[in-house]
Amino acid sequence: MKKYVVGNWKMNGNWEQNSQLLSNLKKNVHSNNEDCYTIVCVPYPYLVQAKGLLHNTCIAYGAQDVSCNENGAYTGEVSAEMLKDMGCRYVIVGHSERRIYHAETNDLIARKTNACLKHRLTPIICVGETLQERQQGQTFNIVQNQLNGVLEKINKENFNNIIIAYEPVWAIGTGQTANPEQAQEVHKYLRQVLSTYTEQEVSILYGGSVKSSNAQIIFSMPDINGGLIGGASLISDDFISINDSINNI
Ligand code: PGA
């Protein structure tokens, strides 16, 4: 199974800071395992910077969102074809911050996923429950609905080109990580849901307050194939150490 460490910079950084961060990563992120991949998902304006600095390195880059439309009169949107043109290979879709602040529905996320797949970009499809949903015992229902909402609309031959990320909303940016067993039980469940669609191996990443101190234990759970890292992906030492963790498992 392929493993990934994906940095999600969110709306952070500037040219100077990015340049330092990417230069540090270039020097210190080593892939000694051919099944481990390192990716940074940067804000749109800095894709060109990532393209320049990450050329000929083992670090790939991607975007944090994409339009569901092909091209045309959609002011402010960025198409999958444009991302491909910028050298992106991955796109985060359906992040909870987009579901919450931009009212993205499962249907829209499915369309964005298909826009990525059409242009051979790998979508990183995010699912996750809120604290209230967890407290009401709804976790499995919620993540299953979110996952079904997208998987039902994907052509079977594309299952070899998707990544799933389980990100409990209550763990994002809060410092409160799901404990490894809590994450594992949801990942196992998601894997069961996936198995009703495909026999392909699909990597499932965990996201939500992953740090250098907890990465190793989380990544060593059987159904967790890496992480989607927010805050800690902006600090080079932390992101490098999280990468080392995945390479050492
Ligand atoms: P965090 O964010 O690591 O800062 O919790 C993860 C994410 O939102 O992808």
Residues whose N, C-alpha, C, O or C-beta is under 5 A from the ligand:
A	BS01	PGA	N8 A171 I172 G173 T174 G207 G208 S209 V210 L228 I229 G230 G231 A232
